[in-house]
Amino acid sequence: MRLLVHVIDARNLPVINANGLSDPYAKLQLGRQRAKTKVIRKSLNPAWDEEFAFRVGDLKEELLVCLLDEDKYFSDDFLGQVKVPLSAVLDADHRSLGTQWYQLQPKSKKSKIRDCGEIRLTISLSQSYPEDTMTLAHWASDDLASSSDKSTELKKGSSLPNIPIESSTSQSGRDELETAKEDKSNVGSSFVNRLYQYFSANPKDEEASLPPLFKHDRSLDILEETASTSSQISDKQDSESSVNMSFDELLKAFESRHEGNEMPANLSGGVLVDQVYAVAPSDLNTLLFSPSSDFLRSLADMQGTTGLDIQQWRLENDGAVLKRVVSYTKAATKLVKAVKATEDMTYLKADGDRYAVLADVSTPEVPFGNTFRVEILTCLMPGPELNSSRLVVSWRLNFVQSTMMKGMIENGAKQGLKDNFNQFSELLAQNVRPVDAKDTTANNQSLSSVQPERESDWKLAFRIFGNFTVVSSFFAFIYVFSHIILASPSIIQGLEFPGLDLPDSAGEVVVCGVLVLQGQRVLNMIARFIQAKRQRGSDHGVKAKGDGWLLTVALIDGTNLAATKSSGYSDPYVVFTCNGKTKTSSIKFHTLEPQWNEIFEFDAMEDPPSVMEINVYDFDGPFDEVASLGHVEVNFLRYSISELADIWIPLKGKLAQACQTKLHLRIFLNNSRGTEIVKNYLDRMEKEVGRKIAVRSPHTNLEFQKIFSLPPEEFLINDFTCHLKRKMLTQGRLFLSPRIIGFYTNLFGHKTKFFFLWEDIEEIQLVPATLSSMGSPSLLITLRKGRGMDARHGAKQLDEEGRLKFHLQSFVSFNAAHNSRLCFAEQ
């Protein structure tokens, strides 16, 4: 006897996915036989139109139809179910319930979703089928060897072997149905079947002697074994081919199979990290997950993790899955000993701008470790500004077994993950600069709001020529020109000759002198107008070129500038100089409170800049020497990013300090090369000096930055133990980085620290060992005149030329001093 089920469609299914739709499919089960329909994508009213056939062995059984929402990355979500007893089908007319809608029920009464929708089915019992009908129906697989759903399901479209169907049923079978219909309480498996099940010695003989209704079709087993073998061969081939592919090639191959997939939602346990970084998502993905990245190893060193084993990424299922396995031994804590952990990492999305990686973490050695698994979802997406990315890490706990310690496990896992990802964030901040999303938005808004005042040529001409000198010169020119027209030619006398008319009195000499001076001043004003027109916003809006460190300066305004002209005003303009490159602002005429609102972008620099010089000048024509209204030096190592984003800087100089002149600036420094800052710098230095430079640990770099309050991009190259020679020897450590030399000591709570820039150094001398230096060599570092005054308290002396000199001696050996001198030479 066969049970025929026609799954037609469903309607009004509950919403499960974030997009307001579902990916539903139906799963059918009768006894230990199972089958399922195809998946209908993004629909709440799916239509399947599929038929299934089940062997009937026990008329007490129920047909269970479950609707599920497919989830490629997590377990499928339950939508609803309906149960139909075979006895109801047997009692119906013509042993068929016909086509009708069935209300889907929730899995339990406590379920939040009450209205699960409806499904339309056609259910009937039959003992014989026309041959063409059976070719359209799917046969349900027998789940005799395993209770796993996915290993025994047969999907539509499979090439099933021809299954022999008995066109007629024996008279005993008809009698059995009639008896069952009269007394359903005595319905069950046939007595012959039970005898064969209990007493048959040979399973093959048992199957051969059974009626056709209960014969097991070996062709289904052959089909499953063939599919399993081919799947294993395919996975093996995928793994072998992916070994020879680079990380970028693996991502592209994975992306080609998952175009259009949406980013997964955050996991239910909560968010561990939500931070914006000044780096492109692809570069951040490479830093976190590329096999060539040292980030995981550095994180293991910071956390005390040992036995780190990182396997290669590999493609599986014909490129549908990209995964790898990471195993390690976590460091012991006060409560838990050192335990082994395994992370199964799987890419869920990778399209060049958005990435999602799911890590399934198992720790079976911790208390109750076999009862749960931790899932960690890492999502990378574009940030609010260009070349920035947002990193979101969420988690959840999956219990595979019930336990009374569930609450304790959740609290312990939450605290452990929080501590681990705090260290994760600290290490990541050393490689890429974190950016506050609010600050980023504010920075973009602040730059977009900086718009220079557009001054017309007529307004500029009025500013320059609208004064008494021009007006008086104009009337003097009209007066003299009128006199020339009205006056008759003078008689040649004295030393005059034709073509040369000399003044005949002292009054004429004075008048000629005044006219010449007036003419000179007017010519100077014309020249100023021409140059001012050329220089108006000369560098504003010129975009930076190249790839590297990009410096952007927004000049807003100035206040309390010194007056250098007799009119009581000045004509100020500003010159910015950084790493030998110069940017010049426009000239603001006749003002002590100039408003510029101009943006300047410096071309990309190979190394991060240390200082930027700012000079404010008073414009007095192209032929006169400019007068300085003040100057200042911005040290990028002494200001934080947030301070430079909006700062009023007081100017130095006699006039500026007397008037308390200030400039209003907004300064932004970004790196467009991604996360390989340290590696690129060391590679370049190794090629220049021909020596290997070791990379310091992240923990050491972090402590170095904390000591001198340095930005995250500054990293330690080397450090030495030495003595600082002043009035007395002070033992401490000398630190070398790409931009600074620093000294630090802490003797009985008395701290001495200072640093100066490499570009401040004029000369480095290696002093041979003497008796006064106790037989040890020393270094003498001389700074340029007026430089490094912030480190004056560490200098041995200030010479007559105003240069600071630092004595560093008592290196452990001559080689140590020589090595430190070589390190200096590398810079």
QUITA-V156736 format. One record per pair of residues at least 12 apart in sequence whose ideal C-beta (glycine too) atoms are under 7 Angstrom apart, sorted by the first residue. I is the first residue (numbers start at 0). J is the second residue. If there is no record, write none. Layout:
BEGIN
i->[I:I]
j->[J:J]
END
This chain:
BEGIN
i->[0:0:0:0:1:1:1:1:1:2:2:2:2:2:2:3:3:3:3:3:4:4:4:4:4:5:5:5:6:6:6:6:6:7:7:7:7:7:7:8:8:8:8:9:9:9:9:9:9:9:9:10:10:10:11:11:11:12:12:12:12:13:13:13:13:14:15:15:17:18:20:20:20:21:21:21:21:22:22:22:22:22:23:23:23:23:23:23:23:24:24:24:24:24:24:25:25:25:26:26:27:27:27:27:28:29:29:29:29:30:30:30:31:31:31:32:32:32:32:32:32:33:33:33:33:33:33:34:34:34:34:34:34:35:35:36:36:37:37:38:49:49:50:50:50:51:51:51:52:52:52:53:54:55:55:56:56:57:57:58:58:58:58:58:59:60:61:61:61:61:62:62:62:63:63:64:64:64:64:65:66:66:66:66:66:72:72:72:77:78:78:79:79:79:79:79:80:80:80:81:81:81:81:83:86:88:88:88:89:89:89:94:94:95:96:96:97:98:98:100:100:101:101:101:102:103:103:103:103:126:126:127:127:127:128:133:137:137:138:138:138:140:140:140:141:159:160:160:162:165:175:192:192:195:195:233:234:234:237:237:237:237:237:238:238:241:241:241:242:246:246:246:249:249:249:250:252:252:253:253:253:253:253:254:254:256:256:257:260:262:262:262:262:262:263:263:263:265:265:265:266:266:266:266:266:267:268:268:268:268:269:269:270:270:270:271:271:271:271:271:271:272:272:272:272:272:273:274:274:274:275:275:275:275:275:275:275:276:276:276:276:276:276:276:277:277:277:277:277:277:278:278:278:278:278:278:279:279:279:280:280:280:280:280:280:280:281:282:282:283:283:283:283:283:284:284:286:286:288:290:290:290:294:295:295:297:297:298:298:299:300:301:301:301:301:302:302:302:303:304:304:304:304:305:306:306:307:308:308:309:310:310:310:311:320:321:322:322:322:323:324:324:325:325:326:326:327:335:338:338:338:339:340:340:340:341:342:342:342:343:343:344:344:345:352:353:353:354:355:355:356:357:357:358:359:359:360:360:360:367:367:367:369:370:370:370:370:371:371:371:371:371:372:372:373:373:373:374:374:374:375:375:376:377:378:383:383:383:384:384:386:387:387:392:394:396:396:425:426:428:429:429:429:429:430:431:432:432:438:438:442:442:445:446:446:449:449:449:449:450:451:451:451:451:451:452:452:456:459:459:459:460:462:462:463:463:463:463:463:464:468:469:469:472:472:475:475:479:523:526:526:527:530:531:534:534:534:535:536:536:537:537:538:538:538:539:539:539:540:541:542:543:543:543:543:544:544:545:545:546:546:546:547:547:547:547:547:548:548:548:548:548:548:548:549:549:549:549:550:550:550:550:551:551:551:552:552:552:552:553:553:553:554:554:554:554:554:554:555:555:555:555:555:556:556:556:556:557:557:557:557:557:557:558:558:559:559:559:559:559:560:560:560:560:560:561:561:561:561:561:561:562:563:563:566:568:568:568:569:569:569:570:570:570:570:570:570:571:571:571:571:571:571:572:572:572:572:572:573:573:574:574:575:575:575:576:576:577:577:577:578:578:580:580:582:582:584:585:586:603:606:607:607:608:609:609:609:609:609:609:610:610:610:610:610:611:612:613:613:613:613:614:614:615:615:615:615:616:627:628:628:628:629:629:629:629:629:629:630:630:630:631:631:631:633:633:635:636:636:636:636:636:643:644:644:645:646:647:647:648:648:648:649:650:670:676:677:677:680:681:684:688:692:695:699:700:700:703:703:706:706:707:707:707:713:713:713:714:715:715:716:716:716:716:717:717:718:718:718:718:719:719:719:719:719:720:720:721:721:721:721:721:722:722:723:723:723:724:724:724:725:728:729:729:730:731:731:731:733:733:735:738:738:739:739:739:739:740:740:740:741:742:751:753:753:753:754:755:755:755:757:759:759:759:759:760:760:761:761:761:761:762:763:763:763:763:764:765:765:765:766:766:772:772:773:775:775:775:776:776:776:777:777:777:778:778:778:778:779:779:780:781:781:782:782:783:784:784:784:785:787:791:793]
j->[55:124:126:212:52:53:54:55:125:29:53:55:62:85:124:50:52:123:125:136:27:51:62:120:122:50:120:121:25:36:47:49:120:47:48:98:119:120:121:45:46:47:119:23:44:45:66:116:117:118:119:44:116:117:43:116:117:43:66:78:116:78:112:115:116:43:68:76:264:261:41:42:43:42:43:68:78:38:40:41:68:69:39:42:45:66:67:68:78:36:37:38:39:67:69:47:64:66:65:67:51:62:64:139:63:53:60:62:139:56:57:60:141:142:143:53:54:139:140:141:142:139:140:142:148:151:152:51:137:139:140:152:153:152:154:49:155:154:155:69:137:155:135:136:137:136:137:139:136:138:139:139:212:85:124:188:213:187:188:85:86:89:179:186:186:85:82:83:84:85:83:85:122:80:82:80:81:118:120:80:78:79:80:103:118:263:347:357:106:103:115:103:104:105:115:116:103:104:106:101:103:104:118:122:183:122:123:124:124:179:180:123:124:123:122:123:121:119:121:117:119:117:118:120:117:115:116:117:118:168:172:166:167:168:164:164:153:155:153:159:162:152:153:219:215:222:218:222:216:211:189:209:213:208:209:317:315:316:313:314:315:317:318:313:315:312:313:314:311:289:290:312:312:314:321:349:314:318:314:318:321:346:349:349:350:318:319:348:348:348:353:355:378:380:347:355:376:376:391:393:374:376:393:394:395:395:393:394:395:396:393:394:391:392:393:392:393:394:416:417:420:390:391:392:420:424:391:390:424:433:382:383:387:389:434:436:439:387:388:390:431:432:433:434:386:387:431:432:434:669:386:387:388:431:673:674:386:388:673:352:353:354:379:380:381:388:351:673:674:379:388:390:431:674:354:379:430:674:356:309:311:312:430:307:309:426:697:423:426:327:696:422:426:697:698:330:419:422:330:327:328:329:330:328:327:328:327:326:327:325:323:324:325:323:345:346:343:344:345:344:341:343:342:344:339:341:340:365:362:364:365:364:360:361:362:361:358:359:360:358:359:356:358:357:381:379:380:379:376:378:377:374:376:375:372:374:372:373:375:402:404:408:400:398:399:400:402:396:397:398:399:408:397:399:394:396:412:394:395:397:392:394:393:392:391:436:439:440:439:443:671:434:439:420:416:409:412:701:697:711:697:700:701:711:674:674:711:712:641:644:644:667:665:553:598:553:555:596:598:596:536:539:595:596:597:594:596:532:528:531:532:528:588:589:524:527:528:531:588:524:520:521:524:517:521:514:517:514:620:620:621:620:621:586:583:585:586:585:585:597:583:585:582:583:599:597:598:599:598:600:600:600:601:602:603:602:603:602:603:603:671:672:603:604:605:671:672:603:604:606:607:608:668:670:600:603:669:671:577:601:608:668:598:600:667:575:599:664:666:598:664:665:573:584:595:597:599:664:595:596:663:664:665:593:594:595:663:571:593:660:661:662:663:592:661:591:658:659:660:661:591:593:628:658:660:628:654:655:657:658:660:591:617:626:589:589:590:591:591:617:628:586:587:588:589:617:618:587:593:615:616:617:628:584:585:586:616:618:613:615:614:616:599:611:613:611:612:601:608:611:604:608:601:602:599:601:597:597:618:671:737:712:738:635:634:635:636:738:756:758:632:633:634:635:756:633:632:630:631:633:662:627:630:628:629:630:650:628:652:654:655:660:650:651:652:654:655:660:650:651:652:648:650:651:648:666:668:709:710:713:738:739:666:665:667:665:664:661:663:661:662:664:661:662:712:712:694:714:737:694:825:825:716:715:715:714:715:715:734:743:752:741:752:754:736:737:738:736:734:736:735:736:737:822:735:822:732:733:734:735:732:733:810:815:819:732:811:733:807:808:809:810:808:809:742:793:807:795:806:808:795:809:744:751:744:743:744:751:807:819:822:756:757:754:755:756:757:754:755:757:754:793:793:790:792:793:790:782:787:790:826:782:783:786:787:780:782:781:782:783:802:781:778:780:820:823:779:778:816:820:778:779:808:809:809:808:809:810:810:813:816:806:807:808:807:816:819:820:804:806:805:802:804:802:803:802:800:801:802:801:803:803:805]
END
